[in-house]
Amino acid sequence: YSTPPRQWLFEFEDCVDPERPNEGRPKAQAAADRLNKIVPDMNARGISLSIPMPGHPVAPALQDKVLEDVKQLEELIIEADLIFLLTDTRESRWLPTLIAAANSKILMNVALGFDTFVIIRHGVPDPSLLPEGSEGPAPCNLGCYFCNDVVAPTDSTRNRTLDQQCTATRPGLSAIASSISVELAVTLLHHPQRALAPADLHKQLGEETESAGLGLLPHQIRGFLANFSNVLIVGSAFERCTACSPNVTGAYTRDGHAFLLKAFNQPDFLEEVSGLKDLLAAADDGMAGWEDDDMDDDDM
């Protein structure tokens, strides 16, 4: 019942479904029905499926169903021109991010806090960034939602209370963030380079990159309702990212669903494939060296 006041596609009647006494209507179908009422010639479909996630092991009895969901998600992303990623948990964003990066799809990621939001237009593989003579997946031109992480996504809901599992937000935050993300997507679609367009920071209007006249085209927009401000940020693609790095997209392209099952079932698998495990080991070795130096100084 908390959804209608903060998300304009839903009404109170959607919270009650005669066929599901203890649940409301499926959100996807309710949203599609409302969109078709607002714009009758729109072709909106509601599809309910589960997104498999790293850190959430797949039981053998459920493997076929999980892979069916994966296949459907892959088909939906591949046939789409633009994806908005709005799921609740961090790990549920991993698989759509990976599929979109591997298929060079435009993806807009929107995430909410209590009074903050972040909107990121994910980068796509840029062949011009490949070293001369090298082959294989290209690195992305801009970072994704996971590029600032130095650990693989895990189960973020385990041992958490309901209020910790579900983000409580200020009433207007969802509408503000979704509106800005749509405007960013429209600006991106009008840019001649589309997903490969470089990112603008805070500049005077008129100094931005060639953007077909619709203004600045940032990479990330971080909003703060506490002081009613937005900050534009550029984040580079991380060469060891667990979602969009060449090591990960290449392994997914090569091994397909076998790779995904390992990512779901083995906690350290993504850190090994991406190279994060080696990076963390090198950092630990460096810290150990500093500690030895400190001990030597104390002895003197």
C-alpha positions as CSV (number, residue, x, y, z in Angstrom):
1,Y,0.0,0.0,0.0
2,S,3.0,2.3,0.1
3,T,3.5,2.2,-3.6
4,P,0.6,4.4,-5.0
5,P,1.6,7.6,-3.1
6,R,5.1,7.5,-4.5
7,Q,4.8,5.9,-8.0
8,W,2.3,7.5,-10.3
9,L,1.5,4.5,-12.5
10,F,-0.2,2.7,-9.6
11,E,-3.5,3.3,-7.8
12,F,-5.0,1.9,-4.6
13,E,-7.0,-0.7,-6.5
14,D,-3.8,-2.2,-7.8
15,C,-3.0,-3.1,-4.2
16,V,-5.9,-5.6,-4.0
17,D,-6.1,-8.5,-6.4
18,P,-9.1,-10.9,-6.0
19,E,-7.1,-13.7,-7.5
20,R,-4.2,-13.1,-5.0
21,P,-5.9,-12.2,-1.7
22,N,-2.7,-11.6,0.2
23,E,-0.9,-9.7,-2.6
24,G,-1.6,-6.9,-5.0
25,R,-1.6,-7.1,-8.7
26,P,1.7,-7.9,-10.4
27,K,3.5,-4.5,-10.7
28,A,4.6,-5.1,-14.3
29,Q,1.1,-5.8,-15.6
30,A,-0.5,-3.0,-13.6
31,A,2.0,-0.5,-15.0
32,A,1.5,-1.8,-18.5
33,D,-2.3,-1.5,-18.2
34,R,-2.0,2.1,-16.9
35,L,0.4,3.1,-19.7
36,N,-2.1,1.7,-22.3
37,K,-4.8,3.8,-20.7
38,I,-2.7,7.0,-20.8
39,V,-1.6,6.4,-24.4
40,P,-4.0,3.9,-26.1
41,D,-1.8,3.3,-29.1
42,M,1.2,2.3,-27.0
43,N,2.3,-1.3,-27.1
44,A,3.0,-1.9,-23.4
45,R,3.4,-5.5,-22.1
46,G,3.8,-6.6,-18.5
47,I,6.2,-9.5,-18.0
48,S,6.8,-11.1,-14.6
49,L,10.0,-13.0,-14.1
50,S,12.7,-13.5,-11.5
51,I,16.2,-12.2,-12.1
52,P,18.9,-14.7,-10.9
53,M,21.6,-13.0,-8.8
54,P,25.1,-13.6,-7.6
55,G,25.2,-14.7,-4.0
56,H,21.8,-16.4,-4.3
57,P,22.7,-20.1,-5.1
58,V,20.5,-22.0,-7.5
59,A,19.1,-25.3,-6.2
60,P,19.5,-28.2,-8.8
61,A,15.7,-28.6,-8.8
62,L,15.3,-25.0,-9.9
63,Q,18.1,-24.8,-12.4
64,D,15.9,-25.3,-15.5
65,K,13.4,-22.6,-14.3
66,V,16.2,-20.2,-13.5
67,L,17.8,-20.7,-17.0
68,E,14.4,-20.1,-18.6
69,D,14.2,-16.7,-16.8
70,V,17.8,-15.9,-17.9
71,K,16.9,-16.7,-21.5
72,Q,13.8,-14.5,-21.4
73,L,15.8,-11.7,-19.9
74,E,18.4,-12.0,-22.5
75,E,15.8,-11.9,-25.3
76,L,14.1,-8.8,-23.8
77,I,17.4,-6.9,-23.5
78,I,18.6,-7.9,-26.9
79,E,15.4,-6.8,-28.7
80,A,15.3,-3.5,-26.8
81,D,16.7,-0.1,-28.0
82,L,16.9,1.3,-24.4
83,I,16.8,-0.3,-21.0
84,F,15.9,1.4,-17.7
85,L,17.2,-0.6,-14.8
86,L,15.2,0.0,-11.6
87,T,15.4,-3.1,-9.5
88,D,15.5,-3.1,-5.7
89,T,18.7,-4.8,-4.7
90,R,22.2,-4.2,-5.8
91,E,22.8,-7.8,-6.9
92,S,19.6,-7.9,-9.0
93,R,21.2,-5.2,-11.2
94,W,24.2,-7.4,-12.1
95,L,22.8,-9.7,-14.7
96,P,21.0,-7.0,-16.7
97,T,24.1,-4.9,-16.6
98,L,26.2,-7.8,-17.9
99,I,23.8,-8.7,-20.7
100,A,23.5,-5.1,-21.8
101,A,27.3,-4.5,-21.8
102,A,27.9,-7.7,-23.7
103,N,25.4,-6.7,-26.4
104,S,26.3,-2.9,-26.5
105,K,22.9,-1.8,-25.3
106,I,22.0,1.6,-23.9
107,L,21.2,1.1,-20.2
108,M,20.0,3.8,-17.8
109,N,20.5,2.8,-14.1
110,V,18.4,4.6,-11.5
111,A,18.8,3.9,-7.8
112,L,17.2,5.6,-4.7
113,G,18.2,6.2,-1.2
114,F,16.1,7.9,1.5
115,D,16.6,11.4,0.1
116,T,19.2,10.8,-2.6
117,F,19.3,9.2,-6.0
118,V,21.9,8.3,-8.6
119,I,21.3,8.0,-12.4
120,I,24.0,6.4,-14.5
121,R,24.1,5.9,-18.2
122,H,26.2,2.8,-18.5
123,G,29.1,2.7,-21.0
124,V,29.3,0.3,-23.9
125,P,32.3,-1.5,-25.4
126,D,34.4,1.0,-27.4
127,P,36.6,-0.7,-30.1
128,S,38.8,2.4,-30.3
129,L,40.0,1.7,-26.7
130,L,41.5,-1.7,-27.7
131,P,45.3,-1.7,-28.0
132,E,46.5,-2.0,-31.6
133,G,46.6,-5.5,-32.8
134,S,44.7,-7.0,-29.9
135,E,41.5,-9.0,-30.2
136,G,38.6,-9.8,-27.8
137,P,36.0,-7.7,-26.0
138,A,36.7,-4.0,-25.9
139,P,36.6,-2.0,-22.6
140,C,33.7,0.3,-22.1
141,N,33.8,4.0,-22.7
142,L,32.3,4.8,-19.3
143,G,31.8,3.0,-16.0
144,C,28.7,1.1,-14.9
145,Y,26.9,0.8,-11.5
146,F,29.5,-1.8,-10.3
147,C,32.7,-0.1,-11.5
148,N,33.4,1.5,-8.1
149,D,33.2,-1.9,-6.3
150,V,36.2,-3.9,-5.2
151,V,34.1,-6.9,-4.1
152,A,31.6,-9.0,-6.1
153,P,27.9,-8.4,-5.5
154,T,26.4,-10.7,-2.8
155,D,23.2,-11.4,-1.1
156,S,22.3,-7.9,0.4
157,T,19.1,-9.1,2.1
158,R,20.4,-11.9,4.3
159,N,20.0,-11.2,8.0
160,R,18.4,-7.9,7.5
161,T,15.0,-6.7,8.8
162,L,12.2,-5.7,6.4
163,D,12.9,-2.0,6.7
164,Q,16.6,-2.7,5.8
165,Q,15.6,-4.8,2.8
166,C,13.2,-2.3,1.3
167,T,14.4,1.3,0.8
168,A,12.2,3.9,2.4
169,T,12.3,7.1,0.4
170,R,10.8,10.6,0.5
171,P,7.5,10.7,-1.5
172,G,8.7,12.8,-4.4
173,L,12.1,11.1,-4.9
174,S,10.9,8.4,-7.4
175,A,9.1,10.8,-9.6
176,I,12.1,13.3,-9.6
177,A,14.7,10.6,-10.4
178,S,12.6,8.9,-13.1
179,S,11.8,12.2,-14.8
180,I,15.5,13.2,-14.9
181,S,16.5,9.8,-16.2
182,V,14.0,10.0,-19.1
183,E,15.4,13.4,-20.0
184,L,19.0,12.1,-19.9
185,A,17.9,9.2,-22.1
186,V,16.3,11.5,-24.6
187,T,19.4,13.7,-24.8
188,L,21.5,10.6,-25.3
189,L,19.3,9.3,-28.1
190,H,19.7,12.7,-29.9
191,H,23.5,12.6,-29.7
192,P,25.2,11.5,-32.9
193,Q,27.4,9.1,-31.0
194,R,24.6,7.8,-28.8
195,A,26.0,5.4,-26.1
196,L,29.6,6.3,-27.2
197,A,29.1,10.0,-26.5
198,P,31.6,11.5,-24.1
199,A,30.4,12.8,-20.7
200,D,29.9,16.4,-19.8
201,L,30.5,17.9,-16.4
202,H,29.3,21.2,-15.0
203,K,29.9,23.5,-17.9
204,Q,28.2,26.6,-19.2
205,L,25.5,25.7,-21.7
206,G,27.0,26.0,-25.1
207,E,30.3,24.5,-24.1
208,E,29.0,20.9,-24.0
209,T,30.0,18.2,-26.5
210,E,28.1,17.9,-29.8
211,S,24.7,16.9,-28.5
212,A,22.2,17.9,-31.1
213,G,21.2,21.0,-29.2
214,L,19.5,19.4,-26.1
215,G,22.2,20.5,-23.6
216,L,24.6,18.8,-21.3
217,L,25.0,15.0,-21.5
218,P,26.5,13.8,-18.2
219,H,27.5,10.3,-17.2
220,Q,26.1,10.3,-13.7
221,I,23.7,12.5,-11.9
222,R,23.6,12.3,-8.1
223,G,20.7,14.2,-6.5
224,F,20.2,15.3,-2.9
225,L,16.8,16.4,-1.7
226,A,18.3,17.6,1.6
227,N,19.7,20.7,-0.2
228,F,17.8,20.3,-3.5
229,S,21.0,19.9,-5.6
230,N,22.3,17.7,-8.3
231,V,26.0,16.9,-8.9
232,L,27.4,15.6,-12.2
233,I,30.1,13.0,-12.0
234,V,32.1,11.0,-14.6
235,G,33.2,7.5,-13.6
236,S,35.8,5.6,-15.7
237,A,35.2,2.0,-16.6
238,F,37.1,-0.3,-14.2
239,E,39.3,-2.9,-15.9
240,R,38.4,-5.4,-13.2
241,C,34.7,-4.6,-12.9
242,T,32.6,-7.7,-12.0
243,A,29.9,-6.7,-14.5
244,C,31.2,-4.8,-17.6
245,S,35.0,-5.5,-17.8
246,P,36.3,-7.4,-20.9
247,N,37.3,-10.4,-18.7
248,V,33.7,-10.8,-17.5
249,T,31.8,-10.0,-20.7
250,G,34.2,-12.2,-22.7
251,A,33.6,-15.1,-20.3
252,Y,29.9,-14.7,-20.5
253,T,29.9,-14.5,-24.3
254,R,32.2,-17.6,-24.5
255,D,30.6,-19.8,-21.9
256,G,27.0,-18.5,-21.7
257,H,24.7,-20.0,-19.1
258,A,27.5,-22.2,-17.6
259,F,29.4,-19.1,-16.7
260,L,26.2,-17.6,-15.1
261,L,25.5,-20.6,-13.0
262,K,29.0,-20.4,-11.5
263,A,28.5,-16.7,-10.8
264,F,25.2,-17.5,-9.0
265,N,26.5,-20.4,-7.0
266,Q,30.2,-19.6,-6.2
267,P,30.8,-16.6,-4.0
268,D,34.4,-15.9,-5.2
269,F,33.9,-16.8,-8.9
270,L,33.3,-13.2,-10.2
271,E,36.3,-11.9,-8.2
272,E,38.5,-14.5,-9.8
273,V,37.3,-14.0,-13.4
274,S,37.4,-10.2,-13.2
275,G,40.8,-10.1,-11.6
276,L,39.6,-8.5,-8.4
277,K,41.0,-11.4,-6.4
278,D,44.6,-10.8,-7.6
279,L,44.1,-7.0,-7.0
280,L,43.0,-7.5,-3.4
281,A,45.8,-10.0,-2.8
282,A,48.4,-7.5,-4.1
283,A,46.8,-4.8,-1.8
284,D,47.1,-7.1,1.2
285,D,50.7,-7.8,0.3
286,G,51.4,-4.1,0.1
287,M,49.8,-3.5,3.5
288,A,51.8,-6.3,5.0
289,G,55.0,-4.6,3.7
290,W,54.0,-1.3,5.3
291,E,53.3,-3.0,8.6
292,D,56.8,-4.6,8.5
293,D,58.3,-1.2,7.9
294,D,56.4,0.2,10.8
295,M,57.7,-2.6,13.1
296,D,61.3,-2.0,11.9
297,D,61.0,1.7,12.7
298,D,59.7,0.9,16.2
299,D,62.6,-1.4,16.8
300,M,65.1,1.4,16.0
